[in-house]
Amino acid sequence: MELINSLADVPETELFTGGHGGCRGCGAALAVRQAMKALGPRTIITIPASCMATIGGSGLSTAWEIPFYHSLFECAPAVASGIRAALDIQGIKDVNVVSWAGDAGTADIGFQSLTGAAERQENIIHVCYDNETYMNTGGQAGSITPYLAVTPDTPGGKPTPRKDMLAIMAAHHPAYLATASVAYPLDLIQKFQKAGEIQGFRYIHILAPCFKGWGIREDQTVQLARLAVECGLWQLYEEIDGRRRVTVIPERRIPVREYLRLQGRFKTMDEAAIAALQAEVDRRFQEVQS
Amino acid sequence: MRQLLNGNEAAAHAARLARVEVLASYPITPAAPVMEKITQFIAEGSLKCNFVRVESDHSALAAALGATMAGARSFLITNSQGLAYMSEVLYHVSGLRQPVVMAVVNRALAAPHSRFPEHGDVVAQEACGWVQLFCENNQEVLDSLLQAFRLGEDERVRLPVMVNYEGYIQSHTRETVDLPEQEAVANFLPLVRRPVLDVNNPLAVNTVTGPELYIDYKYQQDAALQRAGEVLQEVSTAYAGLTGRDWGGPVTGYRLEDAAIVLVAMGSLVSTARIAVDALRAVGEKAGLLKVRLFRPFPAAAVRESLRAAEAVVALDKNIVYGAGGALARELRAGLYGLATMPVYSYILGLGGRDVGVEDLTSIYRQVREQLGAGTTPAPYQWYGL
């Protein structure tokens, strides 16, 4: 497989086209657009209840150029499993089957069907586009919302830490597992290219900021996604057969404070909490990069 | 070929004969043996089918839906809590007009917990837009399932179908079942692919729909469900041409010609009621029976036609809609509305597996005859056999 190595080589064809209903600066729309460059037209996608399920179409209009099904919240990986079973029995082998969910459709309400599909080693790609809140309903906290983040239902800051979804998914021993970020499109596209080539269960977790939920300006989506990587909170790597390879080593390491202080949602974090998070990030950074 | 089969085995053979391509099911008592039998067919090579070993009933129906949308013939089995758990997916399947076929092995809903039969599980899903068929014996389970695929896949219908039979009374009780030849079934049930999710013809499915379109979709869906009643009659006739067995369309009458008091039932009670009617006729009573095979769409016109000459109707409900009574009684009263003074007596019985025998039904008949003679207004509903 020849990986796309420069933005100039990215296919111009848009499979998630202009005219969608996402906000300006929507991280989720960026993630889909980038991923579709690698997945290509022979892809069937199912997206459960989420912003992403609604912004690609309304009434009789759609921005999708591939078959798209807006599934129920709990079951996108199960729907994808059924689609794969149907294609297999018809001898259709060259189609990517993708379930694409937000953090809730992946880690919370959708977790049961996800763990089921992962355990069965279904030949599908599950993507989590993670904006760290239930943004489609106004930004309430979920299980992978960060510790102390202010949301409409955790106005004093979320009292519990973010669940380690990547560790949970790694424990399923997927054929391919990767993290990605909308601020690193080449890295993201290459990971989808690789995932598309591999058979078996594949899991890609994309940090895709939501300016509204994060309390940032709409032109800061990519900037914050990049700062998350540069501060070490969001590390970019992939695992094939359980062997980890870091794909992006930040050129400069910044303190997490710089990342946190740009966002409205961490306004209640005091210096002690930031210091504790810094220590945790440093420990985790060492662990992943070594 | 005749074999001694329980209801679950009959259902599994129906799936094999229908050449289902994707089975997505989660084990639940007393339906699980259907899944085991089909996976055995797959393992021994008598059925080419992909089994999706899902982690829940919710995912089972989601996977069956995905498979059908991608162009495969899909089947699954559930009941009771599993059916309740599927509830929101049931609406997706019917709203998307996907001809998934599901065997429902009726079982009471908790609480209190019960593993035994009644129709409460499927009655709770009365509004979900699926065709709902009831079977009185294991032969009908096999035959109705084969008919269900043809009915659901018919261009005029394009809807999912539930085929109901009762836990243990049918699922675990053996009867002689005649299995049609595979070739004959293939002619009756050709495989026609109509994928909705197709990379060669990409569509966006289930986009957000506003008030300017939603109600129109719902009108079309309801019209299709109504058509299913008419198409069922055709399908039954075609099936009779194949096997000689005609289960009729939505309803079937028994000794109705001069019947004064007509028992109305669904499922296994029909067989019991038939014997009760014979027993009552033997002692000079003008008893009759109306078997309701199709609960959704409810065949109100056929029911009116069948009951036109009766003096009174007795609804035998193996379900309770709390605070409202029996579902069948309610449908009958609505369907008969305007037919002069036809009284409908409503009995709730057999819930959670409480046995109902021939003598119970003849006893109910006599109670009704006395009430009718006394000219008392029927109670909204009454419980029997407490």
Interface residues (C-beta under 8 A of the other chain):
Chain A: P41 R42 T43 I44 T46 T54 G56 G57 S58 G59 L60 S61 T62 W64 E65 I66 P67 F68 Y69 H70 S71 L72 E74 C75 P77 A78 V79 A80 S81 G82 I83 A85 A86 L87 D88 I89 Q90 V95 Q112 S113 T115 G116 E119 R120
Chain B: E21 V22 A24 K48 C49 N50 V52 R53 V54 E55 S56 H58 S59 A60 A62 A63 A64 L65 G66 A67 T68 M69 A70 G71 A72 S74 E88 V89 H92 R193 P195 V196 L197 D198 V199 P202 L203 A204 V205 N206 T207 V208 T209 G210 E212 L213
